[in-house]
Amino acid sequence: MGSVSGVNRRATIYALAAVACWSTVASAFKLSLQYLTPLQLVTIASVVSTLFMAGVISWQHRWGDLADNWRRKRGWYLALGFCNPFLYYLVLFNAYALLPAQQAQPLNYTWGVVLALLSVPVLKQKLRRQDLLAGLICYTGVLVIATKGQPLALEFEHPLGVALALLSTLIWSCYWLLNTRIGGNAAVNLFLTFVCGLPWLFGLVWWQGGWQWPPVEGWFGAVYVGLFEMGVAFLLWQAAMMTCDDTARISNFIYLSPPLSLLLIALLVGETIHPATIAGLGLILLGVAIQQGALRRLLTRH
C-alpha cells in the first residue's frame, strides 16, 4: 500500500489522473457555453465520447464482449444511459450556464461527500467517523467558496443554478455507485451506456425543433469535453472505483483539483476569484489531509 493506508496504489494513480483531467473541464464548460446551448454541448460531447470508447474497445479487442454484456445487463445500461450522459450533463451544463464557473465547479465537487455516504447502503461499506469529519470539512469549504464567505447566509447569485449543481451531485454519485455493481470492462460499459443515452439526446433535439449548427469555436470545446471529461477521465475514474478497497477515501481525491481548476477559470475564463475561495480551498485540502491520514502521521512523527 505504500504511504496511502487502506487504498490500493493503482487505484490512487487512476484517481489522481482522472482528477488532472477534470481540473480543466470547468473552464472548457464555461467557454463552450458561450457558443453552444447546454443541449448542443452535451450532444456533441456525448457523440465524441461514444466514438472514443469505440476506439478503446477496438484497441482492447473487446467487441466480442458487447453482445454478451448487452444480453445480461441491458436493463442496467438503459437506466444508466438515461442517467448519464442524458440527465446528468443536461443538469450540470444548465447549472454552468446560470452560475459563475467558480461557484458551479465547487458545488459540483460535493458529489464526493454524497458518494461516500451512499457507498454505505449501496456497496455495504463502513463509514468511519474520520470519513464523516473529512466530508463535513470539505463541504464547508466548497460552501464558503460558493457563498463568497457567507456560508450561514446561503446567499447565492442564482438559486436555480445552485439547485441544479447540487442535483447533479446526486445523479453523478448514483451513476457511479450503480456502475460499479455491474462489473466488467470499463470501456464496454461506458460505450453501451452512452449508446443508450444518445437516443434521449437526439429525441430532445428533435422535440426542440431540430439541430442548429453551432459555430466552430463551440465544436472545439465540445470535442475537448467529450474526449477528456466524458472519455479519458471516465475510464480512469471507473478503474479507480473498481480497483479500490475504500470508496470513501478514493472519492475525496476529487478535492485536489479545485486549486488548479480555479486558477484556469481565472486565466482562461477571466473570472476574478473571490478572496473567500482561498479560505474555502484551505478547508477542502484540510479535509483531504484528514481523509488520507496525513495529519495523523504528521502528529505521530512529532
C-alpha positions in Angstrom: 0.0 0.0 0.0 2.9 2.4 0.5 2.2 5.6 2.3 -1.5 5.7 1.4 -3.0 3.4 4.0 -6.1 1.4 3.0 -6.1 2.5 -0.6 -4.7 0.4 -3.4 -1.8 2.2 -5.1 -3.0 1.5 -8.6 -6.5 2.9 -7.7 -4.8 6.0 -6.3 -2.9 6.6 -9.6 -6.0 6.2 -11.7 -8.0 8.6 -9.4 -5.3 11.3 -9.5 -5.0 11.0 -13.3 -8.8 11.5 -13.6 -8.6 14.5 -11.3 -6.0 16.0 -13.5 -8.3 15.7 -16.5 -11.3 17.1 -14.5 -9.3 20.1 -13.4 -9.5 21.6 -16.9 -13.2 20.9 -17.7 -14.8 23.7 -15.7 -13.1 26.2 -17.9 -14.0 24.2 -21.0 -17.7 24.1 -19.9 -17.9 27.8 -19.4 -16.0 28.8 -22.6 -18.0 26.3 -24.7 -21.4 27.6 -23.4 -20.5 31.0 -24.8 -21.2 29.4 -28.3 -23.4 26.4 -27.5 -26.6 25.7 -25.6 -26.3 23.1 -22.9 -28.2 20.6 -25.1 -25.8 21.2 -28.0 -22.8 20.8 -25.8 -23.9 17.5 -24.2 -25.0 16.1 -27.5 -21.7 16.8 -29.4 -19.6 15.7 -26.4 -21.6 12.5 -26.0 -21.1 11.5 -29.6 -17.4 12.2 -29.4 -17.1 10.2 -26.2 -19.0 7.3 -27.7 -16.6 7.2 -30.7 -13.7 7.4 -28.3 -15.0 4.4 -26.4 -15.4 2.5 -29.6 -11.8 3.2 -30.4 -10.7 1.9 -27.0 -12.8 -1.2 -27.4 -11.2 -1.8 -30.8 -7.7 -1.3 -29.3 -8.6 -3.8 -26.5 -10.2 -6.3 -28.9 -13.3 -6.4 -26.8 -16.1 -6.1 -29.4 -17.0 -9.7 -28.7 -18.0 -8.7 -25.2 -20.7 -6.3 -26.3 -23.4 -8.8 -27.2 -22.9 -10.8 -24.1 -22.9 -7.7 -21.8 -26.0 -6.4 -23.5 -27.9 -9.6 -23.2 -27.1 -10.0 -19.5 -27.3 -6.3 -18.4 -29.4 -4.4 -20.9 -31.7 -3.1 -18.1 -28.7 -1.6 -16.3 -27.4 0.1 -19.5 -30.8 1.5 -20.3 -31.1 3.0 -16.9 -27.5 4.3 -16.7 -27.7 5.8 -20.2 -30.7 7.9 -19.1 -28.7 9.0 -16.0 -25.5 9.7 -17.9 -24.9 11.3 -20.3 -28.5 12.5 -20.8 -29.8 13.7 -17.4 -26.5 14.4 -15.5 -24.9 16.6 -18.2 -28.1 18.5 -19.1 -28.5 19.4 -15.4 -24.8 20.2 -14.9 -24.4 22.3 -18.1 -27.6 24.3 -17.3 -26.0 25.0 -13.8 -22.9 26.3 -15.5 -25.0 28.4 -17.8 -26.6 30.1 -14.8 -23.7 30.3 -12.4 -20.2 31.7 -12.5 -17.8 28.8 -13.0 -16.1 29.4 -9.6 -19.4 28.7 -8.0 -20.7 25.9 -10.2 -17.4 24.0 -10.0 -17.0 23.7 -6.2 -20.7 23.0 -5.7 -20.4 20.1 -8.2 -17.5 18.8 -6.2 -19.6 18.0 -3.3 -20.6 14.8 -5.0 -17.7 13.1 -3.3 -19.4 13.6 0.0 -22.6 12.2 -1.4 -20.7 9.3 -2.9 -19.1 8.4 0.4 -22.4 8.4 2.2 -24.2 6.4 -0.5 -21.4 3.8 -0.6 -22.7 2.6 2.8 -26.1 1.3 1.8 -25.2 0.5 -1.9 -21.8 -1.1 -1.6 -22.2 -2.2 2.1 -19.0 -0.3 3.1 -18.3 1.0 6.5 -18.3 4.8 7.0 -15.8 5.9 9.7 -16.1 9.0 11.8 -12.9 10.1 10.0 -14.8 9.9 6.7 -17.7 12.0 8.0 -15.4 14.6 9.5 -13.4 14.9 6.3 -16.6 15.2 4.2 -18.0 17.8 6.5 -14.9 19.9 6.4 -14.7 19.6 2.6 -18.3 20.5 2.1 -17.9 23.5 4.4 -15.0 24.6 2.2 -17.0 24.5 -1.0 -19.9 26.2 0.7 -17.6 29.1 1.7 -16.5 29.4 -1.9 -20.0 29.2 -3.3 -21.4 31.9 -0.9 -18.4 34.2 -1.2 -17.5 33.8 2.5 -21.0 33.9 4.0 -21.9 30.2 4.4 -24.5 30.8 7.1 -26.4 33.3 4.9 -26.6 30.9 2.0 -26.9 33.7 -0.5 -26.2 32.6 -4.0 -26.4 34.6 -7.2 -28.9 32.2 -8.8 -30.8 29.8 -6.6 -31.9 27.7 -9.6 -28.3 27.3 -10.7 -27.3 26.2 -7.2 -30.2 23.7 -7.0 -29.2 22.2 -10.4 -25.5 22.0 -9.4 -26.4 20.1 -6.2 -28.9 17.9 -8.1 -26.1 17.0 -10.4 -24.0 15.6 -7.5 -26.8 13.2 -6.5 -27.2 12.0 -10.1 -23.5 11.6 -10.6 -23.0 9.7 -7.3 -25.8 7.3 -8.0 -24.5 6.7 -11.5 -21.0 5.7 -10.4 -22.2 3.6 -7.5 -24.6 1.7 -9.8 -21.9 1.4 -12.4 -19.6 -0.4 -10.0 -22.2 -3.0 -9.4 -22.4 -4.3 -13.0 -18.7 -5.1 -13.2 -16.9 -5.9 -16.5 -14.7 -3.8 -18.8 -14.9 -0.1 -18.3 -14.8 0.9 -21.9 -17.5 -1.7 -22.9 -19.8 -0.5 -20.1 -19.3 3.2 -20.9 -19.8 2.6 -24.6 -23.1 0.7 -24.1 -24.2 3.3 -21.5 -23.6 6.2 -23.9 -25.2 4.4 -26.8 -28.3 4.1 -24.6 -28.1 7.7 -23.7 -27.8 9.1 -27.2 -31.4 8.4 -28.3 -32.7 10.5 -25.4 -30.5 13.4 -26.5 -31.4 13.1 -30.2 -35.1 12.9 -29.2 -34.8 16.1 -27.2 -33.0 17.8 -30.0 -35.8 16.8 -32.4 -38.5 17.8 -29.8 -37.0 21.3 -29.5 -37.1 21.9 -33.3 -34.1 20.1 -34.7 -30.4 20.6 -34.8 -29.0 24.1 -35.1 -25.4 24.1 -36.4 -23.1 25.8 -33.9 -20.0 28.0 -34.6 -16.6 26.3 -35.0 -15.5 27.7 -31.6 -18.2 25.7 -29.9 -17.1 22.5 -31.7 -13.6 22.8 -30.3 -14.9 23.0 -26.8 -17.4 20.2 -27.2 -14.9 17.8 -28.7 -12.5 18.5 -25.8 -15.2 17.9 -23.2 -16.2 14.6 -25.0 -12.6 13.4 -25.1 -11.4 14.3 -21.6 -14.4 14.9 -19.3 -16.5 12.1 -20.7 -13.8 9.9 -22.2 -10.4 9.6 -20.6 -11.4 10.7 -17.2 -14.4 8.3 -17.2 -12.2 5.3 -17.8 -9.6 6.4 -15.2 -12.2 7.1 -12.5 -14.1 3.9 -13.1 -10.8 2.0 -13.0 -10.1 3.6 -9.7 -13.5 2.8 -8.3 -13.3 -0.8 -9.4 -9.8 -1.5 -8.0 -10.0 0.4 -4.7 -10.8 -1.1 -1.3 -12.3 2.0 0.2 -14.7 4.1 -1.9 -14.9 6.9 0.7 -11.2 7.5 0.7 -10.8 7.4 -3.1 -13.8 9.8 -3.5 -12.0 12.6 -1.6 -9.2 12.7 -4.1 -11.6 14.8 -6.3 -11.0 17.7 -3.9 -7.4 18.0 -5.1 -8.4 19.6 -8.4 -10.1 22.8 -7.3 -6.9 24.9 -6.9 -5.8 24.2 -10.4 -9.3 24.4 -11.8 -10.0 27.8 -10.2 -6.6 29.1 -11.5 -7.6 28.0 -15.0 -11.0 29.7 -14.6 -9.3 32.9 -13.7 -6.7 32.7 -16.6 -8.9 31.3 -19.4 -12.5 32.4 -18.5 -11.4 35.7 -17.0 -13.4 35.4 -13.7 -12.0 37.3 -10.7 -11.6 34.7 -8.0 -13.2 35.9 -4.7 -10.9 36.0 -1.6 -13.2 33.6 0.1 -12.1 31.0 -2.4 -8.7 30.8 -0.6 -10.3 30.1 2.7 -12.6 27.5 1.1 -9.8 25.7 -0.6 -7.9 25.6 2.7 -10.8 23.8 4.3 -11.1 21.4 1.3 -7.4 20.5 1.5 -7.6 20.1 5.3 -10.5 17.6 4.8 -8.4 15.7 2.2 -5.5 15.6 4.7 -7.7 14.2 7.4 -9.2 11.7 5.0 -5.9 10.3 3.9 -4.5 10.3 7.4 -1.7 12.8 6.6 -2.3 14.8 9.8 -2.3 11.7 11.9 1.0 10.5 10.5 2.5 14.0 10.9 1.4 14.3 14.5 2.7 10.8 15.2 6.2 11.7 14.0 6.3 14.7 16.3 
